[in-house]
């Protein structure tokens, strides 16, 4: 902050404010007073008029408030007064109040400025007309001694983008068109547009806003780019009939009252002291208001969407957002009033700059500042609201019926006639985001069923909380208050299942050649179930069991024919969709080549070996006839590769030196029956 020079000649943009030579100005509040130092009208010959013909234009693609203020030449302290509501601005200056924070909007500005003349007075030559007492007005700090005339005309071009990826593309195309328009201006005010067809198409798609000091009589405010540019082109002509071809005041030059007194050799007395507020603090306030506007837009946008979908929310869900919006508005108004008073006090040197800094810092750190709004939007309650809102919008986009709080479930059930199947997802929004509850119910069943795209099948959802329904006891866990979602299946308006679930491993087939269909054919007894690899190119090649998409029955297969409740049809007349994540939502057909088709079926089992023939023999005879010997000989023979090997004895007896010895081959086991009569 610094003290203004007592002899400083200052300039202030008019911003739609009207003042006259000799009017008094208070630099502390940046406002023109209703008093004038002259007792009578200034003679025209005492006003020096200089021709200052000048024309300039600029264009830019930006939503920055700083760039907008700079484009109109507004000094920092006047900017602070505008931001805090100390002064009202009109005409072309209304551009400064335009909303900079529209969601998903790229904005370009074209600013056309023309200056015509400068009126000025010499205080000394008008001394006899001056009311000396008016120079002692404590509210005044400066006198208007020069007025520059002309006009400002501003056109803003807006283009909406769909997402952030599209933002740069839209910005680029808008910049190119703005550059082409800007380059078409000549210094005599003429505009020569040579646009390509593609550029003209972009221009036609732009939404425009027009702000002008000069509006032609009997003409409407332009609502198209071409109309706005035509008005710009004719601004010099319009000025010819406005205020003797001068136009409107665009800038005032102000002389300190102390300087006026010195020029008139009047005792200055106690000199007025006033200060300017430093740039850093002004930038801090400007940034806060810019962020505040952006976050308020996000907050109000959320509330507007919630109101649009209010029939799907409880009132107690919306009231915290509404209450917070009101508190933000009240606190912003209070802050502006407080800071406005402090700005005037600090400029008047009756308050220290620290009091203004403290006021700004307290607000910025409050729960209703830009940062406070950001934190509020990140709270779990608002996050859940946005999540619920997104969920409802997604469901509506799928054309799934939603039972609002102004409806009854029976209204939806009435539509499940003529063999129509109706699946109703009953849920409690407070538990909807709990994955362990919702994953098997919502994802795997409801959406799976929806994605099947069956004929005569409808879907609906109902949030039981907005209907004040008690938790579903049948489907709850051991905790009786558990809010577990469940799916009801209605057929012909009758409840068939109250807790319908689809196995996550369900794989579906649907026929597409009706000509090959036999509605009366039934599967033969003992026909096996179809086991087939999915023909999807990215699916695992393991064998799967399949269901008919129409009747929901497990498919059976025999002799290249499929069977279900619908009838029979060739397997090649079907398309298949398995439950694997890599499969996607499409259905795939088996290849046309028969050899390639075999790869998807299980291999044929090998033929079983032919059964061996067995013969039973009955041996009859007296004891000692040799039955056991015969059996033992056959067994003995079977143990060897040849007859020669089998007749080699296992045990022999020899006599050596009068002693009999037995020599055995191997060890005798319990299976060896060498005694007489054993077999």
PETAJO-V354819 format. One record per residue. RES is the residue in three letters. PSI is psi as a letter, one per 20 degrees, with the letter a starting at -180 (none if undefined). BURIAL is b if it has 9 or more other C-alpha atoms within 8 Angstrom, else e. D_FIRST is the distance of its C-alpha to the first C-alpha in Angstrom with 1 decimal. Layout:
BEGIN
{{RES & PSI & BURIAL & D_FIRST} {RES & PSI & BURIAL & D_FIRST}}
END
This chain:
BEGIN
{{UNK & q & e & 0.0} {UNK & q & e & 3.8} {UNK & p & e & 7.1} {UNK & q & b & 9.6} {UNK & p & e & 12.9} {UNK & h & e & 15.7} {UNK & j & e & 18.0} {UNK & p & e & 16.0} {UNK & o & e & 18.3} {UNK & q & e & 16.8} {UNK & p & e & 18.7} {UNK & p & b & 18.9} {UNK & q & b & 21.5} {UNK & g & b & 24.2} {UNK & k & b & 24.6} {UNK & i & b & 27.9} {UNK & p & e & 26.7} {UNK & p & e & 29.0} {UNK & r & e & 28.2} {UNK & r & e & 30.1} {UNK & p & b & 29.8} {UNK & i & b & 28.8} {UNK & q & b & 27.2} {UNK & q & b & 24.2} {UNK & p & b & 20.9} {UNK & o & b & 18.1} {UNK & i & b & 14.8} {UNK & h & b & 13.5} {UNK & j & b & 16.1} {UNK & l & b & 16.6} {UNK & q & b & 20.2} {UNK & p & b & 23.1} {UNK & r & b & 25.0} {UNK & j & e & 28.8} {UNK & q & e & 29.2} {UNK & q & b & 30.0} {UNK & i & b & 30.2} {UNK & p & b & 33.7} {UNK & h & e & 36.8} {UNK & r & e & 38.9} {UNK & q & e & 38.6} {UNK & p & e & 37.5} {UNK & q & e & 40.6} {UNK & h & e & 40.6} {UNK & i & e & 41.5} {UNK & i & b & 38.3} {UNK & p & b & 36.2} {UNK & p & b & 35.8} {UNK & p & e & 36.1} {UNK & q & e & 35.5} {UNK & o & e & 36.7} {UNK & k & e & 34.0} {UNK & p & e & 36.0} {UNK & q & e & 34.2} {UNK & p & b & 34.7} {UNK & q & e & 32.8} {UNK & q & b & 32.9} {UNK & q & b & 31.4} {UNK & q & b & 32.5} {UNK & q & b & 31.3} {UNK & o & b & 32.4} {UNK & q & b & 29.5} {UNK & j & b & 28.2} {UNK & p & e & 24.6} {UNK & h & b & 22.3} {UNK & g & e & 19.8} {UNK & h & b & 22.7} {UNK & g & b & 23.7} {UNK & g & b & 20.4} {UNK & h & b & 20.4} {UNK & h & b & 24.1} {UNK & j & e & 23.4} {UNK & k & e & 20.6} {UNK & p & b & 18.1} {UNK & r & b & 14.5} {UNK & g & e & 11.9} {UNK & h & b & 10.8} {UNK & h & b & 14.5} {UNK & g & b & 15.4} {UNK & g & b & 13.5} {UNK & h & b & 15.5} {UNK & g & b & 18.6} {UNK & h & b & 18.3} {UNK & j & b & 18.0} {UNK & j & b & 20.8} {UNK & h & b & 19.2} {UNK & q & e & 21.2} {UNK & p & e & 24.6} {UNK & q & b & 25.4} {UNK & a & b & 28.9} {UNK & c & b & 31.2} {UNK & h & b & 30.2} {UNK & i & b & 26.6} {UNK & h & b & 28.5} {UNK & h & e & 28.4} {UNK & h & e & 24.9} {UNK & i & e & 26.3} {UNK & q & e & 29.2} {UNK & o & e & 29.8} {UNK & i & e & 28.7} {UNK & k & b & 30.4} {UNK & p & e & 34.1} {UNK & p & e & 36.2} {UNK & l & b & 38.0} {UNK & p & b & 36.9} {UNK & p & b & 35.9} {UNK & p & b & 34.1} {UNK & q & b & 34.0} {UNK & p & b & 32.3} {UNK & o & b & 33.7} {UNK & p & b & 31.6} {UNK & o & b & 33.4} {UNK & p & b & 31.6} {UNK & p & b & 33.5} {UNK & p & b & 32.5} {UNK & g & b & 35.2} {UNK & r & b & 34.2} {UNK & o & b & 31.6} {UNK & p & b & 32.3} {UNK & r & b & 30.8} {UNK & q & b & 31.7} {UNK & o & e & 31.9} {UNK & g & b & 30.8} {UNK & h & e & 33.2} {UNK & i & e & 36.2} {UNK & j & b & 35.6} {UNK & h & e & 35.2} {UNK & h & e & 38.4} {UNK & i & b & 37.1} {UNK & p & b & 33.9} {UNK & o & b & 33.8} {UNK & h & e & 32.2} {UNK & h & e & 31.6} {UNK & h & b & 29.4} {UNK & i & b & 26.9} {UNK & j & e & 26.5} {UNK & o & e & 25.4} {UNK & i & e & 22.5} {UNK & i & e & 21.5} {UNK & q & b & 21.0} {UNK & h & b & 18.3} {UNK & r & b & 19.8} {UNK & p & b & 23.3} {UNK & o & b & 24.7} {UNK & i & b & 26.5} {UNK & q & b & 27.1} {UNK & p & b & 28.1} {UNK & p & b & 28.8} {UNK & r & b & 31.5} {UNK & b & b & 32.9} {UNK & q & b & 32.7} {UNK & p & b & 31.3} {UNK & p & b & 33.7} {UNK & p & b & 32.8} {UNK & p & b & 35.4} {UNK & p & b & 34.7} {UNK & p & b & 37.5} {UNK & p & b & 38.0} {UNK & p & b & 40.4} {UNK & q & e & 41.2} {UNK & q & b & 42.1} {UNK & h & e & 44.4} {UNK & r & e & 43.0} {UNK & h & e & 40.5} {UNK & h & e & 43.2} {UNK & i & b & 43.6} {UNK & g & b & 39.8} {UNK & h & e & 39.7} {UNK & g & e & 42.9} {UNK & g & b & 41.6} {UNK & g & b & 38.3} {UNK & g & e & 40.3} {UNK & h & b & 42.7} {UNK & g & b & 40.0} {UNK & g & b & 38.1} {UNK & g & e & 41.4} {UNK & g & b & 42.1} {UNK & g & b & 38.6} {UNK & h & b & 39.0} {UNK & g & b & 42.4} {UNK & g & b & 41.2} {UNK & h & b & 38.3} {UNK & i & e & 40.7} {UNK & i & b & 43.1} {UNK & p & b & 40.8} {UNK & r & e & 41.9} {UNK & i & e & 40.0} {UNK & j & e & 42.3} {UNK & i & b & 41.2} {UNK & q & b & 44.3} {UNK & p & b & 44.4} {UNK & n & e & 47.2} {UNK & p & e & 47.4} {UNK & m & e & 49.8} {UNK & q & e & 49.4} {UNK & r & e & 51.8} {UNK & g & e & 53.5} {UNK & h & e & 51.5} {UNK & h & b & 48.2} {UNK & h & b & 49.4} {UNK & g & e & 50.3} {UNK & g & b & 46.8} {UNK & h & b & 45.4} {UNK & h & e & 47.8} {UNK & i & e & 46.6} {UNK & p & b & 43.0} {UNK & p & b & 41.5} {UNK & q & b & 39.6} {UNK & p & e & 37.0} {UNK & p & b & 36.6} {UNK & o & b & 33.7} {UNK & q & b & 34.4} {UNK & h & b & 33.6} {UNK & o & b & 37.2} {UNK & p & e & 39.9} {UNK & p & e & 43.5} {UNK & q & e & 45.7} {UNK & j & e & 48.5} {UNK & q & e & 47.1} {UNK & q & e & 45.9} {UNK & p & e & 42.5} {UNK & q & e & 43.5} {UNK & j & b & 44.1} {UNK & q & b & 45.1} {UNK & g & b & 43.6} {UNK & g & e & 46.3} {UNK & g & b & 45.7} {UNK & g & b & 41.9} {UNK & h & b & 42.4} {UNK & h & e & 45.1} {UNK & g & b & 42.7} {UNK & g & b & 40.2} {UNK & h & b & 43.0} {UNK & j & b & 43.9} {UNK & g & b & 40.4} {UNK & h & e & 41.3} {UNK & g & e & 44.5} {UNK & h & b & 42.9} {UNK & h & b & 40.5} {UNK & h & b & 43.6} {UNK & j & e & 44.3} {UNK & o & b & 40.8} {UNK & l & e & 39.5} {UNK & l & e & 41.8} {UNK & j & b & 40.9} {UNK & h & b & 37.2} {UNK & b & b & 36.1} {UNK & q & b & 33.0} {UNK & p & b & 29.7} {UNK & h & b & 27.3} {UNK & q & b & 24.5} {UNK & p & b & 23.5} {UNK & p & b & 22.3} {UNK & p & b & 20.7} {UNK & p & b & 21.0} {UNK & q & b & 19.1} {UNK & h & b & 21.8} {UNK & h & b & 21.5} {UNK & g & b & 22.5} {UNK & g & b & 25.4} {UNK & g & b & 26.5} {UNK & g & b & 26.6} {UNK & h & b & 28.6} {UNK & j & b & 31.0} {UNK & l & e & 31.1} {UNK & q & e & 30.1} {UNK & p & e & 28.8} {UNK & h & e & 25.1} {UNK & b & e & 25.3} {UNK & o & e & 22.2} {UNK & q & e & 19.4} {UNK & p & e & 16.8} {UNK & p & b & 13.2} {UNK & q & b & 10.6} {UNK & q & b & 6.9} {UNK & q & b & 5.7} {UNK & p & b & 4.7} {UNK & q & e & 4.2} {UNK & h & e & 7.9} {UNK & g & e & 9.2} {UNK & h & b & 9.0} {UNK & g & b & 10.3} {UNK & h & e & 12.9} {UNK & g & e & 13.9} {UNK & g & b & 14.7} {UNK & g & b & 16.4} {UNK & g & e & 18.5} {UNK & g & b & 19.5} {UNK & h & b & 20.7} {UNK & g & b & 22.5} {UNK & h & b & 24.2} {UNK & g & b & 25.0} {UNK & g & b & 26.7} {UNK & g & b & 28.7} {UNK & h & b & 29.9} {UNK & h & b & 30.7} {UNK & g & b & 32.8} {UNK & g & b & 34.6} {UNK & g & b & 35.2} {UNK & h & b & 36.4} {UNK & g & e & 38.5} {UNK & g & b & 40.2} {UNK & h & b & 40.9} {UNK & g & e & 42.3} {UNK & h & b & 44.6} {UNK & g & b & 45.7} {UNK & h & e & 46.5} {UNK & h & e & 48.5} {UNK & k & b & 50.5} {UNK & h & b & 50.5} {UNK & i & e & 54.3} {UNK & j & b & 54.1} {UNK & q & b & 51.7} {UNK & q & b & 52.0} {UNK & h & e & 49.8} {UNK & i & e & 48.5} {UNK & h & e & 47.2} {UNK & h & b & 45.1} {UNK & h & e & 43.8} {UNK & h & e & 41.2} {UNK & g & b & 39.5} {UNK & g & b & 39.7} {UNK & h & e & 38.3} {UNK & g & e & 35.4} {UNK & g & b & 34.5} {UNK & g & e & 34.5} {UNK & h & b & 32.3} {UNK & g & b & 29.8} {UNK & g & e & 29.7} {UNK & g & e & 29.5} {UNK & h & b & 26.6} {UNK & g & b & 24.7} {UNK & g & e & 25.2} {UNK & g & e & 24.3} {UNK & g & b & 21.0} {UNK & g & b & 20.1} {UNK & g & b & 21.1} {UNK & g & b & 19.1} {UNK & h & b & 15.9} {UNK & g & b & 16.5} {UNK & g & e & 17.0} {UNK & h & b & 13.9} {UNK & g & b & 11.7} {UNK & g & b & 13.5} {UNK & g & b & 13.3} {UNK & g & b & 9.6} {UNK & h & b & 9.3} {UNK & i & b & 12.3} {UNK & k & b & 11.0} {UNK & i & e & 14.0} {UNK & q & b & 12.5} {UNK & q & e & 10.2} {UNK & h & b & 7.7} {UNK & h & e & 10.7} {UNK & h & b & 13.0} {UNK & g & b & 11.5} {UNK & g & b & 11.5} {UNK & g & e & 15.0} {UNK & g & b & 16.2} {UNK & g & b & 15.4} {UNK & h & e & 17.0} {UNK & g & e & 20.0} {UNK & g & b & 20.7} {UNK & h & b & 20.6} {UNK & j & b & 23.0} {UNK & r & e & 25.2} {UNK & i & e & 28.6} {UNK & j & b & 27.8} {UNK & a & b & 24.8} {UNK & g & b & 25.5} {UNK & h & b & 26.5} {UNK & g & b & 28.6} {UNK & g & b & 30.4} {UNK & g & b & 31.2} {UNK & h & e & 32.6} {UNK & g & e & 34.6} {UNK & h & b & 36.2} {UNK & i & e & 37.2} {UNK & q & e & 39.0} {UNK & h & e & 42.7} {UNK & g & e & 43.4} {UNK & h & b & 41.4} {UNK & g & b & 42.7} {UNK & h & e & 46.2} {UNK & g & b & 45.6} {UNK & h & b & 44.5} {UNK & g & e & 47.5} {UNK & g & b & 49.8} {UNK & g & b & 48.4} {UNK & g & e & 49.0} {UNK & g & e & 52.4} {UNK & g & e & 53.4} {UNK & h & e & 52.2} {UNK & g & e & 54.2} {UNK & g & b & 57.3} {UNK & h & b & 57.0} {UNK & h & e & 56.7} {UNK & j & e & 60.0} {UNK & k & e & 61.7} {UNK & p & b & 62.5} {UNK & p & b & 62.9} {UNK & p & b & 60.5} {UNK & o & b & 61.9} {UNK & r & b & 59.0} {UNK & i & b & 58.9} {UNK & j & e & 60.4} {UNK & r & e & 63.4} {UNK & q & b & 66.4} {UNK & h & e & 67.7} {UNK & h & e & 71.1} {UNK & h & e & 69.6} {UNK & h & b & 69.1} {UNK & h & b & 72.4} {UNK & h & e & 74.3} {UNK & i & e & 73.5} {UNK & l & b & 75.3} {UNK & a & b & 78.7} {UNK & l & e & 81.2} {UNK & k & e & 81.1} {UNK & p & b & 77.4} {UNK & p & b & 75.6} {UNK & o & b & 72.4} {UNK & p & b & 70.1} {UNK & o & b & 67.6} {UNK & o & b & 64.9} {UNK & p & b & 64.2} {UNK & r & b & 61.1} {UNK & o & b & 58.5} {UNK & h & b & 55.0} {UNK & h & e & 53.7} {UNK & j & b & 56.0} {UNK & h & b & 55.7} {UNK & j & e & 53.3} {UNK & o & e & 55.5} {UNK & h & e & 57.1} {UNK & h & e & 60.2} {UNK & g & b & 61.1} {UNK & h & b & 60.2} {UNK & g & b & 61.2} {UNK & h & b & 65.0} {UNK & f & b & 65.0} {UNK & g & b & 62.4} {UNK & g & b & 62.2} {UNK & h & b & 65.8} {UNK & f & b & 67.6} {UNK & g & b & 65.8} {UNK & h & b & 64.1} {UNK & g & b & 67.2} {UNK & g & e & 69.3} {UNK & g & b & 66.9} {UNK & i & e & 66.9} {UNK & h & e & 70.7} {UNK & l & e & 70.6} {UNK & q & e & 73.9} {UNK & q & e & 75.6} {UNK & l & e & 76.0} {UNK & p & b & 73.2} {UNK & r & b & 70.1} {UNK & q & b & 67.1} {UNK & q & b & 64.9} {UNK & q & b & 62.5} {UNK & p & b & 61.8} {UNK & o & b & 59.1} {UNK & h & b & 61.1} {UNK & h & b & 58.1} {UNK & i & b & 57.2} {UNK & j & e & 60.8} {UNK & k & e & 60.8} {UNK & q & e & 63.7} {UNK & q & e & 64.7} {UNK & q & b & 64.7} {UNK & o & b & 67.6} {UNK & h & e & 70.1} {UNK & h & e & 72.5} {UNK & j & b & 69.9} {UNK & r & b & 67.8} {UNK & a & e & 68.0} {UNK & h & e & 69.3} {UNK & o & e & 66.2} {UNK & i & e & 67.3} {UNK & j & e & 63.7} {UNK & p & b & 63.0} {UNK & m & b & 61.6} {UNK & p & b & 63.4} {UNK & q & b & 63.6} {UNK & q & b & 67.0} {UNK & p & b & 68.6} {UNK & q & b & 71.4} {UNK & p & b & 73.9} {UNK & p & b & 75.6} {UNK & p & b & 78.5} {UNK & l & b & 79.9} {UNK & j & b & 77.7} {UNK & p & e & 79.2} {UNK & o & b & 77.4} {UNK & h & e & 79.0} {UNK & p & e & 76.6} {UNK & i & b & 74.0} {UNK & m & b & 72.5} {UNK & p & b & 72.9} {UNK & q & e & 71.9} {UNK & p & e & 72.4} {UNK & q & e & 73.2} {UNK & i & e & 70.6} {UNK & j & e & 73.4} {UNK & p & b & 74.7} {UNK & p & b & 75.6} {UNK & q & b & 76.6} {UNK & q & b & 79.0} {UNK & q & b & 79.4} {UNK & q & b & 82.2} {UNK & i & e & 81.5} {UNK & n & e & 85.1} {UNK & h & e & 86.6} {UNK & h & e & 89.8} {UNK & j & e & 90.5} {UNK & p & b & 90.0} {UNK & o & e & 93.0} {UNK & i & e & 92.1} {UNK & i & e & 95.3} {UNK & p & e & 95.6} {UNK & q & b & 95.2} {UNK & p & b & 94.8} {UNK & q & e & 98.2} {UNK & q & e & 98.7} {UNK & j & e & 97.2} {UNK & p & b & 94.8} {UNK & r & e & 92.0} {UNK & q & b & 88.3} {UNK & p & b & 86.4} {UNK & o & b & 84.8} {UNK & q & b & 82.9} {UNK & q & b & 80.1} {UNK & p & b & 77.2} {UNK & i & b & 77.3} {UNK & p & b & 73.5} {UNK & h & e & 72.6} {UNK & j & e & 70.0} {UNK & q & b & 71.8} {UNK & q & e & 73.6} {UNK & l & e & 77.3} {UNK & q & e & 78.7} {UNK & p & b & 81.2} {UNK & q & b & 79.8} {UNK & q & b & 81.4} {UNK & q & b & 80.6} {UNK & q & b & 80.4} {UNK & p & b & 81.1} {UNK & h & b & 78.0} {UNK & g & e & 80.0} {UNK & i & e & 82.1} {UNK & j & e & 80.1} {UNK & q & e & 83.4} {UNK & p & b & 83.9} {UNK & q & b & 85.5} {UNK & q & b & 89.0} {UNK & p & b & 90.4} {UNK & p & e & 93.8} {UNK & l & e & 95.3} {UNK & j & e & 92.0} {UNK & p & b & 91.6} {UNK & q & b & 89.0} {UNK & q & b & 89.9} {UNK & a & b & 87.9} {UNK & h & e & 88.3} {UNK & h & e & 87.6} {UNK & b & b & 90.6} {UNK & q & b & 91.0} {UNK & q & b & 89.6} {UNK & q & b & 89.6} {UNK & h & e & 86.9} {UNK & i & b & 86.1} {UNK & j & b & 85.2} {UNK & q & b & 82.3} {UNK & q & b & 78.7} {UNK & q & b & 77.1} {UNK & o & b & 73.7} {UNK & r & b & 73.3} {UNK & j & b & 70.6} {UNK & p & e & 69.1} {UNK & h & e & 65.4} {UNK & i & e & 66.0} {UNK & g & b & 68.3} {UNK & a & e & 65.8} {UNK & i & e & 66.8} {UNK & r & e & 69.6} {UNK & q & b & 73.3} {UNK & q & b & 75.4} {UNK & q & b & 79.1} {UNK & q & b & 81.6} {UNK & q & e & 82.5} {UNK & h & e & 85.4} {UNK & p & e & 87.4} {UNK & h & e & 89.8} {UNK & h & e & 89.6} {UNK & h & b & 85.8} {UNK & h & b & 86.1} {UNK & h & e & 88.2} {UNK & h & e & 85.2} {UNK & i & b & 83.5} {UNK & q & b & 86.5} {UNK & q & b & 87.8} {UNK & q & e & 90.6} {UNK & p & e & 94.1} {UNK & q & e & 95.6} {UNK & q & e & 98.5} {UNK & p & e & 102.0} {UNK & q & e & 103.5} {UNK & q & e & 106.5} {UNK & p & e & 109.9} {UNK & p & e & 111.4} {UNK & q & e & 114.1} {UNK & p & e & 117.6} {UNK & q & e & 119.0} {UNK & p & e & 122.8} {UNK & p & e & 124.3} {UNK & p & e & 127.7} {UNK & o & e & 130.1} {UNK & p & e & 132.5} {UNK & q & e & 135.6} {UNK & r & e & 138.4} {UNK & r & e & 140.2} {UNK & p & e & 138.9} {UNK & j & e & 139.3} {UNK & i & e & 139.5} {UNK & j & e & 136.4} {UNK & g & b & 133.6} {UNK & h & b & 131.1} {UNK & h & b & 132.3} {UNK & g & e & 131.5} {UNK & g & b & 128.1} {UNK & h & b & 127.2} {UNK & h & e & 128.4} {UNK & g & e & 126.1} {UNK & g & e & 123.1} {UNK & g & b & 124.0} {UNK & h & b & 124.3} {UNK & i & e & 120.9} {UNK & i & e & 119.3} {UNK & r & b & 120.4} {UNK & h & e & 119.9} {UNK & r & e & 123.7} {UNK & h & e & 127.1} {UNK & g & e & 127.9} {UNK & h & e & 125.0} {UNK & h & b & 125.8} {UNK & i & e & 129.4} {UNK & p & e & 128.4} {UNK & q & e & 129.2} {UNK & h & e & 126.4} {UNK & p & e & 128.9} {UNK & q & e & 132.3} {UNK & p & e & 134.9} {UNK & q & e & 136.8} {UNK & p & e & 139.4} {UNK & p & e & 139.1} {UNK & l & e & 141.7} {UNK & j & e & 142.9} {UNK & p & e & 139.5} {UNK & p & e & 137.9} {UNK & q & e & 134.1} {UNK & p & e & 131.6} {UNK & p & e & 129.0} {UNK & q & e & 126.0} {UNK & o & e & 123.3} {UNK & a & e & 119.9} {UNK & p & e & 119.4} {UNK & p & e & 121.0} {UNK & r & e & 118.6} {UNK & i & e & 119.1} {UNK & i & e & 119.2} {UNK & p & e & 122.3} {UNK & n & e & 125.4} {UNK & i & e & 128.3} {UNK & q & e & 130.7} {UNK & p & e & 133.5} {UNK & i & e & 132.7} {UNK & q & e & 128.9} {UNK & none & e & 126.8}}
END
